């Protein structure tokens, strides 16, 4: 890998480019690094870093800029984080909100958290809304045709969800009635997640056709179709218009705003992040979910009463101050979790 001299120069180059936004030349690098190296030696090291794919040379400049791979090495091995005072950051967060966070209004708390992330980062703040497991009060199967069954599920709040399922064989309406009567008698009052687990445990004791119908009825569907609140709150999209890295690339901006509008890709990204502990950083197109080379995403899950219920983060250019974004996202996740955990 890199020797100490190359690591020091790469770290300095990334830091200077994040701070100034202009390609870094060998003279600037010599002054900023503090190393007693000749310009020729620095140029040789930069050529090696470029060959490794860690930096690149824009056509219009003699200086170098970090690549996504260079940013990744910087974040993973060179970033030094000085802990912020959570109380001071909390005061900053509260100063951005129009009103104090109030745990009795979770939707407003989440919206304010997204707005705070956007305001303090000057980029885009995103927060996934905690999932609300759908409870089953009543279920009914209705035969629509050969091997086609309409599943009607009613929650305790009276919400109705319809789902069309295709069965392996045709069922009479009498068989369907037997199945939904059994389900209502034995499983009403459970969440869909609890119901799936019970069915996995008891499937061998159920008659084949009943087990098939029940498993198909409660199988997970696409996001937003499973009776769960699977939403993402986005704030500060217009901030990206002022980012010089892609503020004038209307094609990239249109694709990016399309992601924000549809939110499906953001939901997948935040879902991936919710399975990891602590802060995660996606640089450039490596997330495969928000595939923009000029974009980075810093995320962290947040907990309520000791359970991970959602994810929040900041979306901005790859040339973002990662140290501050990591701390901002981490502390905001803790503050949001604490606010929502209050009774």
N, C-alpha and C positions, 0 to 999 in steps of 0.2 A: 504493500500500500504506500501511502505518502510518507515521506520523511518529515521531520519537525519543521524544516524550512518551508517545504511546499504547503504543509498544513497551515502554517502561520500566514503565508501569503494568500492562500485561498480564503481563510477566515477574514483577513483584512479586506480583500477584494469584495467579498459578499457584504460585509458591514458598510463599506464605503458606497457600494451601489445601492443598498437599501436606503442609506441616508441621503444620497444626492440624486439618484436616478439617472446618472450619466455613466457611460462606459469608463472604466478605470484604466488609466495608462500606467506604464512602468514607472514614470517619475512620481506620480501620485502615490503609487503603491510603495515606492522606496521611502517616501517621507512618512506615510501613515503607518507602515509596518514597524518602524524603529529598528529594522535589521541593517547591519552594516554590509550591504551587498551592492555590487556595481549594477548599473542599468542593464548591462549585457547579461549578467547572471539572472536578474529578475526576468528578463525577456525569455531566457532559456527555460526557466521554471514555468513561466506562463505558457510557453509552447508545449511543455509536458502536460500541464493541466488541461490544455485544450485538446491534446491528443487523447486524454483519458475521458473526454466528454464532460468535464466538470465546468468549463467556461467556454464561451464562444466569442467570436469577433464579429460585430455588426459590420456590414459592408461599408457604412458611411463613417466609420470611426476606427482609429488605430487602437482604441482601448478594448477591454474585454468586459463581458457581462456573465453572471452565473447562469448555468443551465438548470433545468429541473433536477438533474442528478447532482449538480453542485449544491443547490439549495438543500437537497436531502442529506448530503454528507454534512453540511453545515449544521442543520437542525439536529441530526442524530448524534454527532460527535464533537461539535465545537461550540454549541450554544451554551453560554454561561448565564444562568438565571439568578438574579438577585430577588429574593422574596419580597413581595409588597406587603404592606400592613393591611390586613383584611378590613380593619375598621376604617382606614382612610379610603380604601376603594369603595367600601359600603357607602360612605358619605358621598363619594362621587356619583355612585349609582343613584342614590336617593335624590341627589341634586338634579339629575336629568329627568326623573319622573315628575309628572305634573302633580301627583298626589302620592302619599306613602303607599307602599305595597300592603295589601290587606288580604290575609289568608282566606277570608270568607268569599272572596271574589277571584277564584283561580284563573278564569279566562283573562281578566284584566291584569293579574299578576304576570301571566305568561306574555301578554302583549307588551307590557311595560318592560319585561326582561329583554325581549327582542329589540325594542326601541333603545334601551340602554346600551346594549351591545353595539348597535349601529352608531349611536351618538359618540360613544367613547372610543370606538375603533375608527370611525369615519368611513366604514365599509358597510357591509350588509350583515344584519343580525338575523339569525334563524333559531326558532325554538319549536320542537315537536311537542304537541299537546299530549298529556298523559293518556294512555289507553284506558278506556272505560269498558270493562268486560260486560258483554251483553248477557243478561239473565234470561232464562227461559221460563215463561209462565204457561204457555200453551203452544202446541205444535199440531199441525194438521197436514196430511198428505192428500192431494187431489190428483186423480188420474186425468191426464190431458190427451193421451193417445198411447200407441204402442211404445212401451219402454220410456215414456216421458211422464214425469211426475212433478207437480208443482208443490213445493214445500212452503208452508205459511207458518212463520214463527212470530209469536207475540211476546213482548217483554212485559215485566210488571208495570212499567210506565205506560203501556198501551201502544208502544212503537211496534209497527208491523214490518217484517222483512220477508220478501218473497224470493225464492230461489228455485230455478229450474234444474232438475237433475235427470240424468239418463241412467237407467238401470240395466243390469245384464240380461234380465228377462222381463216379460210383461207381467204386471200385477193387476188383479181385479181390485175394484174399489173396496170390496170387503176385506181383502188382505191389507190394503193400505190403512183402513180404519182400525184393524187389529193392531197394526204397528204403531199408529199414533196414539191409540188408547194406552198401549203398554208404556210408551215413552212418557206420556203425560202422568201416568200413575206412579212411575218409578223415578223420573228424572226432573220433574218440574221443580223450579227453585234453584237449580244449579246454573252456573255460568257455562258458556259454551266450552271454555277451556276445561272446566271440571268435568263436563259431560263427555268430552272426547277422551279424557283420561279414564273415566269409569268404563266407557265402551271398550277401550283397549284392554282393560283388565277382565271384562266380563264377556267379551265377544264369543268365546268358546262355549259359553253356557246358553247363548241365545240361538234361536232357530235361524237358519241361514238367511232366509229372505228378510227377516226383521233386522238382523245385524247389518245386512247390506244397506237397507233403506236408512237406518239410523246413522250409520257411518257416513253415507253420502250426504245426508241432510246437514250434518254439523261439520263437514270437512272444511278446513280453512279456505277462504276465497281470496281474490286479489285485495290489496289494500283498499279500505273504504267500503268493502262489501260484506264484511264479517261482523257487522254489528258493533264495531269498535270505533271510537273516535280517533281516527288516524289522520291528524291534521298537522300542518306546519304553518307557523306564523312567521312571516317574513317582513323585515323592516329595513328601510334605507337603500332600496335598489337604486335610487337616483344618485346615490353617492358614487357609483361606479362611473357615471358620466364625467366626473372630474378627475378620474385616475388616468394619468398620462399614458400608462402602459397599453391601454386599449380604449381610451375614451374617444379616439377618433376612428376606431375600426367599427363602423356601423354594422358590418356583417356579424362580428363576434358579439356585439351588444345585443343584436336582435336574437341571436341564438341563446344568449344568456338570459335575457328577459323572458324568452319562451320557457326556459327551465323554471324560472321563478313563478310564472303564471300557471303552468301545469302542476308543479310541485311534486309530481310523482318521482322524479329522479332525486329530488332532495329528500323525500321520505325514505327512499332506499338507502341513500348515503347515511342518513341519521340512524336508520335501523342497524346498519353495519356497525356504526360507532357505538351503539348502545350495548353491544356485546363485549366491549373492551373496558378495562379499568383506566381511569384517568384521561388525560388529554391525548387526542390523536391528531395528526397533521397529514393532510393529503396535499401533495404538491403537483402542480401541472395536471396532466391527464392521467396520473397514476391511479386515481380513484375508479376509473372506468364508469363512473356514474355522472360526474360533472366533467366531461372530457375537454377541458380547455387548458392548453399549455400555459396560458398566462395567468391562471387562477389557482389559488390555494384555499384550503378550507381547514380551519382549526375547530375541533369539536370536543365536547366532553359530555358524558351522561350525567344526569342529575337524579337524586334520590328523594323519595318521600317516605318517611317512617322506615328508613333502612332498606327500601326496595327501589331499584332503578325503574323509573317510569317514563323517562324521555331523554332527549338529547338536545343540546343547544350548541351554537357555534357562531363563528365569524367567517364570512366569505369575502375575499379580497384578492388583490394581485399577488403573484408570487413574490414581488418585491414589497413584502409587508414586514413590519417590525415584529418578528416572530416572538421575541422574548415578552414584549408587552401583550401580544395577542394571547399567548399561552396563559399568562397570569390573569388576564381579564376574563377569559373563558372559564378557567378553573375556579376563580373566586365567584363569578356570577352563577356558576352551576351550584356551588355550595349555598349561596345566598337564596337562590330560587328554591332549592330544596328545603332550606330552613323555613322560608316563608310559607310554602305549601304544606309543611308538616305541622305548623301551628294549629291548634284547635281553638 
